[in-house]
Amino acid sequence: MSAGPPDAAQPAVDLSRAQIAAHVRKVLEPGTGRDPVVSLAQWGGREIVIKDFAPRGFWVRNLIGRWMIAREARAYRALAGHPAVPRFYGCVDALALALEYRPGRRMSRRLYRALPTGFLGELEQAIREMHARGVAHLDLRHRTNVMADANGHPILIDFGSAVCVRPGGLAARILLPLLAYFDLRALRKWQLRMGA
């Protein structure tokens, strides 16, 4: 498995394709014909999430899967160390990647009433930090991609639709503000839904 920058506290996961099935504890999202299977696995004393296009048909695997995994891996590498983003452990191969498992609850009005008053401010800060690193998520309007951890802090997941640009580059100056609009519009949706 290839990985992003190693971290002494959480080294990259060295998990091969052959080992995935033996370590999967639960399928979190079976996906549809074009989406990856998302599984929870136990590996090296920790829980990890595996996003895997291998079970999909030939065309999905090779036309969509490889591209989506590479795109998502790039976003996670750009966001390494971001407090609201799960740690990227690396790609198993061209069809699967491994991430830190961050348990949390999906956004809802009911959940929002139980969150600390600063949640939406933290969410906005997390989104702006993401943009400062050259990443636009583009799919934050879905409640499955914005979660709250047990302490009421935001978690941003599923960067399959993300666009990455080099911070400070021409694309960051021209394209990123246009793309960031969609993320900030999603934030506004959450603010309105939560009554803020």
Number of C-alpha atoms within 10 A of each C-alpha: 17 15 18 18 13 13 12 7 6 12 13 21 23 16 20 12 14 9 12 18 11 11 16 18 14 12 14 13 13 12 15 9 12 14 20 25 20 21 21 21 21 16 17 12 6 11 18 25 24 25 24 27 27 19 14 20 12 12 10 18 21 15 10 17 24 18 16 22 23 17 17 21 24 20 26 26 16 20 22 16 13 16 14 24 21 21 23 29 29 23 26 23 18 19 23 25 26 28 23 18 17 20 12 16 17 17 18 15 11 9 14 19 11 9 17 11 12 10 15 20 13 15 21 17 14 20 23 17 16 22 22 16 20 24 27 29 26 20 19 24 18 12 14 15 16 23 23 22 15 12 9 19 19 28 22 22 19 18 23 20 15 18 19 22 20 15 16 11 12 11 14 20 14 10 14 22 13 12 18 21 13 17 21 18 14 18 20 16 14 23 14 10 12 16 10 9
